[in-house]
């Protein structure tokens, strides 16, 4: 949001009642109070940036992937069409597909609905994102990728799990992810709003390095000043069975779908994103994770 505002865009933001304090202290745009299923779309909107998504469902609140990924996108896309907006930018995810996990499938459904809307769309598909989750006001929002791993794995006095498929114990923790900086994504979104050639394109976005899971854990460990984090091989079959039973509970750290997607890996060729928007990619290093301290 800060990037869009600094670029000179006039912003109208949808905020849930009680969450106004999460906006930047210097926010100068307009605020619509409500939720995505019950709000008045601002008239004469030129463009829409759609960011709604969840990493796991919360059945206690009724928040499912289909509701927040597909149904919410449908509501906003339809509202944009009715309001006469021309451009629609949305953040999806690298690896979405029609027959994947519920997360991947509903993200893909949302993309397809947008593609068929008649709007001038641009889709961003980032790998896992890292960046300081602290709001300018000092409040902390939902933790991002690195913060979650720190809290759930590195910080605890237990060995970090190195997942591996079947009996392939030598593959423990060797699947690869490509952490990308959320600030780089924000710059790309802001640039795409004034870049006509970006309409009708899908941009995959990954960081400059493809890192193994064990390397990511080591980088986070170093970022918080620890010398070493013990690791232990964990077969996905065993933990997957437990996750199937308990993954629907908010306190359980991982779901079966998340295990499946981790083992698939999450890497891409994001060169088009960085070249077209003239962005130097931020590297996933301990120095760039100093917010974890």
C-alpha positions in Angstrom: 0.0 0.0 0.0 2.8 2.4 0.8 4.4 1.7 -2.6 1.1 2.5 -4.4 0.6 5.7 -2.4 4.2 6.8 -2.9 3.7 6.3 -6.7 0.9 8.8 -6.6 -2.1 6.6 -6.9 -5.3 7.6 -5.1 -6.2 4.5 -3.0 -9.6 3.4 -1.7 -9.1 0.4 0.7 -11.6 -2.1 2.0 -11.0 -2.6 5.7 -12.8 -4.9 8.2 -14.3 -3.0 11.1 -11.8 -2.8 13.9 -8.8 -3.2 11.6 -8.3 0.4 10.7 -5.3 0.6 13.0 -3.4 -1.7 10.6 -3.2 0.9 7.9 0.0 2.9 7.6 0.1 6.0 9.9 0.5 8.3 6.8 -2.3 6.6 4.8 -4.1 9.4 2.9 -6.6 7.5 0.9 -10.3 6.6 1.5 -11.5 3.8 3.7 -14.5 1.5 3.1 -15.5 -0.3 6.2 -16.9 -3.8 5.6 -16.0 -7.2 4.3 -15.5 -8.6 0.9 -19.0 -10.0 0.7 -20.8 -6.9 2.0 -19.5 -3.6 0.8 -20.3 -0.8 -1.7 -17.8 -0.9 -4.6 -16.4 2.6 -5.1 -17.7 4.2 -8.3 -15.4 5.4 -11.1 -12.6 3.0 -10.0 -9.9 2.8 -12.6 -8.2 -0.3 -11.3 -8.5 -3.0 -8.6 -5.7 -4.7 -6.7 -7.0 -8.0 -5.2 -5.0 -9.6 -2.5 -7.4 -11.8 -0.5 -6.1 -15.3 0.4 -5.5 -17.7 3.2 -2.9 -20.3 3.8 -5.2 -22.8 5.6 -8.9 -22.9 6.2 -10.5 -22.0 9.5 -13.6 -24.1 9.9 -14.6 -22.4 13.2 -15.1 -19.1 11.3 -16.3 -20.7 8.1 -13.3 -19.6 6.2 -12.7 -22.1 3.5 -10.5 -22.0 0.4 -13.4 -22.0 -1.9 -15.1 -19.1 0.0 -12.1 -16.8 0.2 -10.2 -17.7 -2.9 -12.9 -18.3 -5.5 -16.2 -16.8 -4.1 -14.5 -13.6 -2.8 -12.7 -13.1 -6.1 -15.9 -13.6 -8.0 -17.6 -10.9 -5.9 -14.8 -8.4 -6.4 -14.4 -9.1 -10.1 -18.2 -8.7 -10.7 -18.1 -5.4 -8.6 -15.2 -4.1 -10.8 -17.1 -4.8 -14.0 -20.2 -3.1 -12.6 -18.2 -0.1 -11.4 -16.6 0.3 -14.8 -13.0 -0.5 -13.8 -10.7 -1.4 -16.6 -7.6 -3.0 -14.9 -7.6 -5.8 -12.4 -4.5 -7.1 -10.7 -4.5 -10.1 -8.5 -2.0 -12.1 -6.5 -2.4 -15.8 -7.0 0.3 -18.4 -6.2 3.1 -20.3 -8.0 2.0 -23.8 -8.7 -1.7 -23.4 -9.0 -3.5 -26.0 -11.1 -7.0 -27.4 -11.7 -6.4 -30.8 -10.1 -4.1 -30.0 -7.2 -4.8 -29.4 -3.5 -7.8 -27.4 -2.4 -5.5 -24.3 -2.1 -4.1 -24.7 -5.6 -7.4 -25.6 -7.2 -9.4 -22.7 -5.8 -6.7 -20.2 -6.7 -6.8 -21.6 -10.2 -10.6 -21.3 -10.3 -10.3 -17.6 -9.3 -7.7 -17.0 -12.0 -10.0 -18.5 -14.7 -13.0 -16.4 -13.6 -10.9 -13.3 -13.9 -9.6 -14.3 -17.3 -13.1 -14.6 -18.6 -14.4 -11.3 -17.1 -13.6 -9.0 -19.9 -11.3 -6.9 -17.6 -7.7 -6.1 -18.5 -6.2 -8.5 -16.0 -2.7 -9.1 -14.7 -1.9 -12.2 -12.5 1.1 -12.5 -10.2 2.1 -15.9 -9.1 4.8 -15.6 -6.3 6.5 -18.4 -4.6 6.6 -18.2 -0.8 6.9 -14.5 0.3 9.1 -13.1 3.1 9.2 -9.6 4.6 8.6 -7.7 7.9 5.0 -8.4 8.9 5.0 -5.5 11.4 2.6 -2.7 10.4 3.9 0.9 10.5 1.8 1.6 13.5 3.7 -1.0 15.4 1.0 -3.7 15.4 1.9 -7.1 14.0 -0.3 -8.6 11.3 -0.5 -12.2 10.3 3.1 -13.6 10.3 4.6 -14.4 6.9 6.6 -17.4 5.7 9.8 -16.8 7.7 8.0 -15.6 10.9 5.9 -18.8 10.9 8.9 -21.0 10.5 10.7 -19.2 13.2 7.8 -19.5 15.7 6.8 -23.0 14.9 10.2 -24.6 14.2 13.3 -22.6 15.0 12.3 -21.0 18.2 11.0 -24.2 19.8 13.5 -26.5 21.7 12.7 -29.4 19.4 14.5 -30.6 16.2 13.2 -29.1 13.0 11.5 -31.7 10.8 13.2 -32.6 7.5 10.4 -34.1 5.5 11.0 -36.9 3.0 8.7 -39.0 0.8 8.3 -42.8 1.2 11.6 -44.5 2.2 13.8 -41.9 0.6 15.5 -40.7 3.8 18.4 -39.3 1.9 16.0 -36.8 0.4 15.1 -35.4 3.8 14.8 -31.6 3.7 16.0 -31.4 0.1 12.9 -30.1 -1.6 13.3 -26.6 -2.9 11.5 -23.3 -2.4 12.3 -19.9 -3.8 11.5 -17.2 -1.2 10.7 -13.8 -2.8 10.6 -10.4 -1.1 7.1 -9.0 -0.6 8.5 -5.5 -1.2 9.6 -6.5 -4.7 6.1 -7.9 -5.4 4.6 -4.5 -4.3 6.9 -2.7 -6.7 5.8 -4.9 -9.5 2.1 -4.3 -8.8 2.6 -0.6 -8.7 4.5 -0.7 -12.0 2.0 -2.9 -13.7 -0.8 -0.3 -13.0 0.9 2.1 -15.5 2.4 -0.6 -17.8 -0.2 -1.4 -20.5 1.9 -4.3 -21.9 1.4 -6.2 -18.6 -2.3 -6.6 -19.2 -3.2 -10.2 -20.1 0.0 -11.6 -18.6 0.8 -14.0 -15.8 4.0 -13.2 -13.9 5.7 -16.0 -11.9 7.9 -14.6 -9.2 10.6 -16.3 -7.2 13.6 -15.0 -5.4 17.1 -15.1 -7.0 18.0 -18.4 -5.3 16.3 -21.8 -5.2 16.9 -23.0 -1.7 16.5 -26.4 0.0 14.2 -26.6 3.0 17.2 -27.3 5.3 19.0 -24.2 3.8 16.0 -22.1 4.6 15.9 -23.3 8.2 19.6 -22.6 8.5 19.2 -19.1 7.2 16.4 -18.3 9.6 18.4 -19.8 12.5 21.4 -17.5 11.6 19.1 -14.5 11.3 18.0 -14.8 14.9 21.5 -15.2 16.2 21.5 -19.0 16.8 24.5 -21.0 15.9 22.7 -24.2 15.0 19.3 -25.8 14.8 19.0 -29.6 15.2 17.2 -31.4 12.5 15.5 -34.7 12.3 14.2 -36.7 9.2 10.4 -37.1 9.2 8.6 -39.3 6.7 5.6 -37.5 5.1 3.5 -40.7 5.4 3.5 -40.6 9.2 3.1 -36.9 9.7 0.6 -36.8 6.8 -1.7 -39.3 8.6 -1.6 -37.2 11.7 -2.2 -34.0 9.8 -5.2 -35.5 8.1 -6.7 -36.1 11.5 -5.7 -32.9 13.2 -4.9 -30.4 10.5 -8.3 -28.9 10.7 -7.6 -27.7 14.2 -6.1 -24.1 14.3 -3.4 -25.0 16.8 -2.0 -27.9 14.7 1.1 -26.5 12.8 0.6 -28.1 9.4 -2.1 -29.6 7.2 -1.9 -32.5 4.7 -2.3 -30.1 1.8 0.6 -28.1 3.0 2.8 -31.2 3.3 1.8 -32.1 -0.3 2.7 -28.7 -1.6 6.0 -28.6 0.3 7.1 -31.9 -1.2 6.2 -30.7 -4.7 8.6 -27.8 -4.2 7.9 -24.2 -5.2 10.3 -22.8 -7.7 9.9 -20.9 -11.0 11.6 -18.8 -13.6 10.7 -15.2 -12.5 13.1 -13.4 -14.8 10.2 -11.8 -16.8 8.8 -10.2 -13.6 12.1 -8.6 -12.6 13.2 -7.6 -16.1 9.9 -6.1 -17.2 9.4 -4.0 -14.1 13.2 -3.2 -13.7 13.4 -4.6 -10.1 16.6 -6.0 -8.5 15.5 -9.1 -6.6 16.1 -9.1 -2.9 18.0 -12.1 -1.6 16.9 -14.4 1.2 19.7 -13.7 3.6 20.1 -13.4 7.4 20.6 -9.6 7.0 17.3 -9.3 5.1 15.5 -11.3 7.8 16.7 -9.1 10.7 13.1 -8.3 11.5 12.9 -11.8 13.0 14.9 -10.7 16.0 
